[in-house]
Amino acid sequence: MDKARIEIVLESFFESLKSKDNKILETGLTQNQTVDALKVAVISAITEHPDKFETYVKWFLNGSMYLLDEDDELLDVEEMLRLAR
């Protein structure tokens, strides 16, 4: 997968989760700090396990089609990960 495209998608996704209110959560972090922390964790996981990330992308595509009633079957992500090894 193209790293530049991954960065564009991740940036768009995580920025869309941020709040203008940016309230402090029960953790003591603001919502936006929490989103940033999740983004760092996701980027790290992608870097360390690019093959797994590709499997998750395929599963999210299937999950999206399932939610939109364009696919009747939701694939088993654990099975997909097992088969990808």
C-alpha positions in Angstrom: 0.0 0.0 0.0 1.1 3.5 -0.8 2.4 5.3 2.4 1.3 8.7 1.2 -2.3 7.5 0.6 -2.3 5.8 4.0 -1.3 9.2 5.6 -4.0 11.0 3.7 -6.7 8.6 4.8 -5.5 8.5 8.4 -5.2 12.3 8.6 -8.7 12.8 7.2 -10.2 10.2 9.5 -8.6 11.3 12.8 -9.1 15.0 12.1 -12.8 14.4 11.5 -13.0 12.8 15.0 -11.8 16.0 16.7 -14.3 18.2 18.5 -14.5 22.0 18.5 -15.6 21.8 22.1 -12.6 19.6 23.0 -14.0 18.6 26.4 -12.0 17.0 29.1 -12.8 13.3 29.3 -12.8 11.0 32.4 -9.2 10.1 31.6 -8.1 13.7 32.2 -7.2 14.1 28.5 -9.2 16.2 26.1 -11.1 14.6 23.3 -8.6 15.9 20.8 -5.6 14.7 22.8 -7.2 11.2 23.0 -7.8 11.3 19.2 -4.1 12.2 18.7 -3.0 9.4 21.0 -5.1 6.9 19.1 -3.7 8.2 15.8 -0.1 7.6 17.0 -1.0 4.1 18.2 -2.6 3.3 14.9 0.3 4.6 12.9 2.7 2.5 15.0 0.6 -0.6 14.6 0.5 -0.1 10.8 4.3 0.4 10.7 4.9 -2.7 12.7 2.3 -4.9 11.0 1.6 -3.7 7.4 0.2 -7.1 6.4 -2.3 -7.0 9.2 -3.3 -3.5 8.3 -4.0 -4.6 4.7 -6.3 -7.3 6.1 -8.1 -4.8 8.3 -8.6 -2.5 5.3 -10.2 -5.4 3.4 -12.4 -6.2 6.4 -13.5 -2.6 6.8 -14.4 -2.5 3.1 -16.5 -5.7 3.6 -18.0 -4.2 6.8 -18.9 -1.0 5.1 -20.7 -2.9 2.3 -22.4 -5.0 4.9 -23.7 -1.9 6.7 -24.9 -0.4 3.5 -26.8 -3.6 2.7 -24.6 -4.2 -0.4 -23.2 -7.4 1.0 -25.2 -10.0 3.0 -22.2 -11.5 4.8 -19.9 -10.0 7.3 -16.5 -11.7 7.1 -14.8 -13.0 10.2 -11.8 -10.6 10.8 -10.1 -13.2 13.1 -10.3 -15.8 10.3 -9.0 -13.3 7.8 -6.0 -12.5 10.0 -5.3 -16.2 10.5 -5.4 -16.9 6.7 -3.2 -13.9 6.0 -0.3 -15.4 8.1 
